[in-house]
């Protein structure tokens, strides 16, 4: 069976897929959220970010964190579907019918496709017993499997287990069946913290209201299950905004807070590469502070566009930058982002410190590495 074809209708003005602009909304507080459930956060993540975060930390730890990531993503996946059900009367009753479950599985395939997670096709499905699907171009095999398992656990209401087998390059067969294991502990609950309002403005399409920068930067290749960032020719995905935080909360509980330092450092490394791919430092001469500031601000604007937070303040002086971000997607990830951005643009290593003066506010300073910090702020968040 060939991969299923999806042809998304496009906005006549900006070319952005209508289904995506119906499903999610770019807010003016640096976040993206589901339209069905306004407090459910969605984030656009670079493909390399997830890979380098996990592999960088696994290399430093010398052990696999995949099982923890799996549980967090599985819960997030279940929550995505539960959030939809909560708004539909009688849905719990519908869920008892096989026809509904089949529709649910088709819906899942569609969501995976338009969020750039993969192109998935159901091969066999016997409700309540097992399912087999082909996953083409999964953004991450473990995370994608977690999404599938979570979706089925939502539909069927009991635990599932899976096997994954590579059929050919970038194509996998996933088999899921009912599991005897108990439900995972509740400590992997997701944290839906209230968000701050904001006044971040985007130039938007007059017809579909999507930020024009998003419409021009991202290219939906729905038949491949891929979203491409055309600036770097690399892949991005839309994911729930909770998985990364849940994974690291869990890791910190098991392994201690040192895990956060590794997270910052893995993100710093990745960001240096990313800034290079974007070509942001190429036009900056040694004393060209205006170009330097523009490069900083351009990168920060990208955070808001990707739903990763609202940069409300930025200043630079004496080779030190100060940035305040509201609604940060993950405060440690952002610390690594700013440290990497500094290193790439200043062409010298930086030292990042921050505090959180209020919920959902992170105030960062990045200064030349090796200089004493004026405030002695702990890099712990
Ligand atoms: Zn449009």
Boltz pocket constraint, residues with backbone or C-beta under 6 A from the ligand:
constraints:
  - pocket:
      binder: B
      contacts: [[A, 11], [A, 12], [A, 13], [A, 14], [A, 15], [A, 16], [A, 205], [A, 206], [A, 207], [A, 208], [A, 209], [A, 210]]
      max_distance: 6.0
